[in-house]
Amino acid sequence: MLQAGSVQLLCLTATSGVPLFCRGRGSSKQLPFSVIGSLNGVHMFGSSQDAQMCSTATEGGGTVVWRVFQESVALIAVSSEEGAGEPYLRRLLDNVFNCMVLVLGLDELSRVKNVERLKRDLRSCYRLIDCFLESGGESIGDLTHCADCLVSPDSGVLQECLDAFARAAESEFGCLLADGRVVVATEKWWRLAPQEVVLLSFLVRSLASTSSRDCPIFLPQGSPNVPHRLLCFQLVPGVDVCVLCGPTPSLQSAESELVGRFWSPLVEPLRSCIGLKGRCFLGPAPRGILGLLLINLDSSRALYSVQLSQDAAAQDTLPPERRRELLRLFYTLATTRYFQGEPQGEKHETQMEDFPAGFSHEPLQCYLAAAECKCFALQTPQHQLFLLTAPTLPTFTLRSLATRTLSTLLAQTGF
Amino acid sequence: MGKGAKPNVCDSEGDNALHWAAFKGHFELTRLLVYSGFNPQLADSAGQDSVELEVKDRNGNTPLKLSRGRKYEDVSLYLENSIAQSRQLSTKFDCSALAFGPPGKSKGQILFFYICLLVWGYPTYFFKIVSVSFNKLWESHMAFLLGNALMWFLFLKASLMDPGFLPRDSKEYDRAIRQAVYFDEWKQGKNSLHRLCHTCHLVKPLRTKHCRVTNRCVEHFDHYCPYIYNDVGYRNSDIEPEWLDDVQKNGELFYLELSEGEEEATLTQTPTTQIPGANHVRFSDKEAEIITDSKKHKEGGKYEPRLKRLAKILKKKKLSQRRSDNKGNSNSYNAGQSSRPASILKNQPNQKSGILVQQQFKDVCVYVNPKRLGNSTLAKGYKLLEALLGIIHQPSWTRMVVSKVEEPCNEERLAVHGLVPGSPAIKCGQILIGDFLVAVNDVDVTSENIERVLSCIPGPTQVKLTLETSSFNAEGKGSTSRNLNKQPQPVSNLVKLLWGEDAVELQMAIGNIPHIIMYLSLKLDSEPLKEESEDYYGMRRLYTILGTCLFYKGYLIGNHLPKENLLDIALYCQHYCLLPLAAEQRIGQLVIWREVFPQRQCHPSEEPVLEGFLEPEARYFLLVVGLRHFMLCVLLEAGGCASKAIGNPGPDSIYVDQVKATLLQLEGLDTSIEDRLAAPPTPCLSGADWFIPSARERLESITNSPVFSKLHSSLKATSPTSKRVLFGESTLKNRRASPQRSLSVSDSGSEGHGDNHSFSASISPHATPDSIRKFGRRESQGSGASDGSGGSGNIFKEKKNIDGFQNSSPITNSSGFGNVKEHGVLFQCRPENWTDQKKPPPTMTYWVVGRLFLDPVPQEFYVCFHDSVAEIPVELAFKLSFGLAV
């Protein structure tokens, strides 16, 4: 029914089963109402028998995942993709619900009074939800729940400027984003839940075309019921700065007074951030690496890039889209199977075999050699490194390559 | 010199030929030179006479001095004598030469022997011993004297007999000399003159050597023995191998000699079980007659004297047919089948006549049941013959052989063109393809009336078929193609038929022959045979050894052959049941020689393996030598860089001996191989937690506890066959690891191998690489290998069959990657309950690596090994995977 590689997201009210919205990725048409109804019916039947329907897999490799949030909203994700299995869909449902909370607030969602109104209100978060659905984008934060970062060479100057800017805007939460990646952020910003940081990055990215914006948001973890103002200004194309603030200052005053004053001297460093675009950090990467994902578990930050070298030959072998896909797959595989330590210790129920619970041995590294590529993952107490390399690389070199890469990256970026 | 070479020519140093001969110690040459050109008695044209023997070169060396300097006693002695003679200018009778023989062929040793015995030994014996003790011990004295007489007889015989001297001055030599100039072989870089002996003036056959002591060419020259004062050669030595008589005219040889114990066993069984289904069996008529009627033969066999029977069996065993493959196996036929001879043959091959057909009638009783046939099959012509008896006759298809030899008949005779598998005809094993059905129940049948006759059979009954056996034998080369026509043999555990197996299955079957990989340091030279003799004689070697492979009890142990050749040879060995033969019985001696047409060389694939490389135009020979459980197959190439094979060369004894010597050298291996074979099919495992020293102190309490011992025994009882270990149930099932715990000591740190929580707690599965279970639900076979070669760590191994292939395994589960070939995880384990706060707990890291093998059946194979193990043992462990039975 679904075409390959497509994901359908259904949102219904949990109690009555009224469809709230239905979003999809890929070229497939919207699911017919009868299918939606039966999918919901299965879940409802289970819950009436005191059984929770979590997920199911079809023979053709498809996956269906159900989840009910706040006993009011049920989300169903249907994927026909073979690789992106259940873990991804769970994350997706999580993220989508967070989007809804971000835009509407938890109160609105948990106590549905008027379904039609809710439907109308939810339209405003379609764009953000689509952002998450298009997981092939340049961010991996939706999967890792770690903010994608970009290490700029001028981060010191930018940090100072941002701190000053946030102070001037009477806020402690400020962030500079380039192309959806966090370049610098205030200390308080990092104290937000990692999911929120990712969510805000996605939000800013979804607003990319606007030069300035003032929108009310609820923080799903921090303040799900009290809205804040997110002021967002585009400094140079692709680079945005945003602050979370209270009633003051107004968007107009902030834009006219503060932005120009603080950021105009720093146009060049800002432009250089965009120049980095594909690679998210400066400095040479070891040869043979097609893509890497470095996660700092303590600060929940991630470096993610699939365009490390400008090697034409390397570009030819695997298109960046495929690389992203492979790296996501490998991350999913490694984290679900081996690296159980979730970045922020967040335990959400996974339907994994309960084996690791009784198993004291700790996986440190893993690799995978496929026809298309080779992958290597490495875990230290503080970092996780996932590498995607060319299949021509000998397997036994992967380990040394990974350790070397980790040490160089840490030295270069201080990540 | 006969051609006019001047003997007195000197080189730059002033040394002439005599100088060199003396310097090099060539006694014969010295004598020749002195005799011809340097004879002091005959002054030559230059007026030089006796002085010439003392001609000095520029260094002032005379030949005498040179030879003395090099300590060639006989040469110098001879030169001295010559000089003395020449000075006296008179012929002098050489007393010492008469007594001790000419120098170089000294009689000293033999004289010493004679004198010792005659002057000292015998007088002492007769006067001192016999006189005293004759009355008491006359039996032993008589025995001694008889023995002495025998010894003298044999000694004198060996001493005086002709060791195989070849006649001198043969005409071939003259012809060869005359034709030498015109030889085309010169152009090809071959020197045909190597085969000539210029002293004896003859063309040397193979393995003939000129003995410089006796100065004659001796056939199969071995050495000169000074004690018997004679050469040891073809005639007076026993080096002729037993199988030499059995070489066929086309050069092929199948010689099998069972070991002693097996012969006994064969004797006790009915001797009727011989008879292979070969066409050219060299029975005498009489013997075959006996075998024709199995009952009679049985009776006759019973009353035969034992010795005769032994001789007969030996004779049959030596029956040197390449087709007589199941000869050695025959004693293991099932009792039910062994009552019938496999075929009845009474003909003698005659190679020279090309194709020869002999007729012999035989009666075969088959049990037929016409009621079992459905009505539908009784339809058309010859159907009954096929359906009832299982004999396929194709009327239109008469073979060349038949039409050539047979008289043209009005009514077509019923030739057996094929046999239906499972039919009575094939079950009885006596009806061969190519036979003619002559009579059914003594009623003559032809193609006309066969259906009528057969349809008269009322019900289940025994039918006597009279068959005319026509045996034909094409000349050697075509014979391989007839392998498939081979008559079906009784199926036993040894005899595996080609029947019903098509080529692809056969290839698969070969792929499944048991392999074993030895951790032993096998000292297998890639060229274990030295072409000693040919090189020595400067001849072109006869064969190039392309490669060898060694089987032990049917297990392939070493191989230097390309894959295709190995497959061919394995196919050959399997087809002739050599592998099981070696496995179940001890071969006394097995020599097989035949020309082969290996696939790689004779049917090369389309694309050349290497650019510019062409297989030489050559002929190939397979030499299989078996000795006890060992079997060494050698593929030889004639042509190419070896000399071309002419005709149908038989096995060369030097090669056979060398192979045999190699096998004898390998004798010592068998104990270690046996050890390996006796070891459980699964390599031993070790548990990851044993490396942690903290568990050591717990070991004592555990080992003494009844739980442990009970577990120990139960683990031993666990069969190594694969069992399903579902993850959920695996807490109750343990693996085989712990019995081999003592083997798990490694260098890598912890000599103590305690166990962790597994034994002290309930019997939980943590003793073994429990990490494996991380991969979830699977069918697993606990197995592992301690890495003997490296010693640096242990390999824990886990084998996995692909049952829940789609849903459980990490390799296939990550399907988004395309086909994943390899997947590995590095685990780190720490001892639990580490109490020492000061020191960090010791850690042990180990890999679990799985690979997906698609060939021959898709299966995943997991190896768990310590971090410090190098890549090579790991690769080896993966290579082992196909040897483990799943």
Interface residues (C-beta under 8 A of the other chain):
Chain A: G61 E81 E82 G83 A84 E325 L326 L329 F330 L333 R337 Y338 E353 F355 P356 F359 S360 H361 E362 P363 L364 Q365 C366 Y367 L368 A369 A370 A371 E372 C373 C375 T395 F396
Chain B: A688 F727 D770 S771 R773 K774 G776 R777 P810 N813 S814 S815 G816 F817 G818 N819 V820 K821 E822 H823 G824 V825 L826 F827 Q828 C829 R830 E832 T845 E871
